[in-house]
Amino acid sequence: MLASTPPQLPLRDQLAFDRTELANQRTWLAAARTALTLFVSGASFLQFFDTAWGWGTGLVFLGLSGPVLGLGYLRYARKHRQLQALAGEERRRLVAG
């Protein structure tokens, strides 16, 4: 191994980090898809139903789409930071050990 090359994690650990990062991204995309579905459903209810329950349902769906998107992103960002910190600690441990 060259001195300038950062130490690599064992393959098993690299694959575990990759799987966890991909699962985190997949969860974020599911939240974004859910928020988009809520937004489109809410807009559809407002457009096509001219009743009180249609407007109420549409406004509820529109109101929920923003928080679902925001919370999904916050959870993704927090887990991403945790994974980056854990990967950095593991690399430092390899250098010291």
C-alpha positions in Angstrom: 0.0 0.0 0.0 1.3 3.4 -0.9 1.8 5.9 1.9 -0.2 8.6 0.2 -3.2 6.3 -0.4 -5.8 6.4 2.4 -6.3 3.0 4.0 -9.2 1.0 2.7 -11.8 -0.5 4.9 -12.1 -4.3 4.7 -14.4 -5.4 1.9 -17.1 -6.6 4.3 -17.2 -3.2 6.0 -17.2 -1.3 2.7 -20.1 -3.3 1.5 -22.0 -2.8 4.7 -21.5 1.0 4.5 -22.6 0.9 0.8 -25.7 -1.1 1.6 -26.6 1.3 4.5 -26.1 4.4 2.3 -28.2 2.9 -0.5 -31.0 2.0 1.9 -30.8 5.6 3.3 -31.1 7.0 -0.2 -34.0 4.6 -1.0 -35.8 5.8 2.1 -35.3 9.5 1.1 -36.7 8.7 -2.4 -39.7 7.0 -0.9 -40.5 10.0 1.2 -40.1 12.3 -1.8 -42.4 10.0 -3.9 -45.0 10.0 -1.1 -44.8 13.8 -0.8 -45.3 14.2 -4.6 -48.2 11.8 -4.5 -49.9 13.7 -1.7 -49.4 17.0 -3.6 -50.8 15.7 -6.8 -53.7 14.0 -5.0 -54.5 17.2 -3.2 -54.4 19.3 -6.3 -56.6 16.7 -8.1 -59.2 16.8 -5.3 -59.3 20.6 -5.4 -59.6 20.6 -9.2 -62.2 17.9 -9.7 -64.4 17.8 -6.6 -66.6 20.9 -5.9 -67.8 19.7 -2.5 -66.7 20.5 1.0 -65.2 17.1 1.7 -63.3 17.3 -1.6 -61.8 20.7 -0.8 -61.1 19.6 2.8 -59.4 16.4 1.6 -57.4 18.3 -1.0 -56.2 20.9 1.5 -55.2 18.2 4.0 -53.2 16.3 1.3 -51.5 19.5 0.1 -50.7 20.5 3.7 -49.2 17.1 4.4 -46.9 17.0 1.4 -44.5 19.7 2.7 -43.9 18.1 6.1 -43.5 14.7 4.6 -40.8 16.0 2.2 -39.1 18.0 4.9 -39.0 15.2 7.5 -37.8 12.7 4.9 -34.9 15.0 3.9 -34.0 15.7 7.6 -33.9 12.0 8.3 -31.8 11.3 5.2 -29.3 14.1 6.1 -28.9 13.1 9.7 -28.2 9.4 8.8 -25.9 10.5 6.0 -23.8 12.6 8.5 -23.7 9.7 10.9 -22.5 7.3 8.2 -19.8 9.7 7.1 -18.6 10.2 10.7 -18.6 6.4 11.3 -16.6 5.8 8.1 -14.1 8.5 9.1 -13.7 7.0 12.6 -13.1 3.5 11.0 -10.5 4.9 8.7 -8.7 6.7 11.5 -8.8 3.4 13.5 -7.1 1.6 10.7 -4.4 4.2 10.4 -3.7 4.2 14.2 -3.9 0.4 14.4 
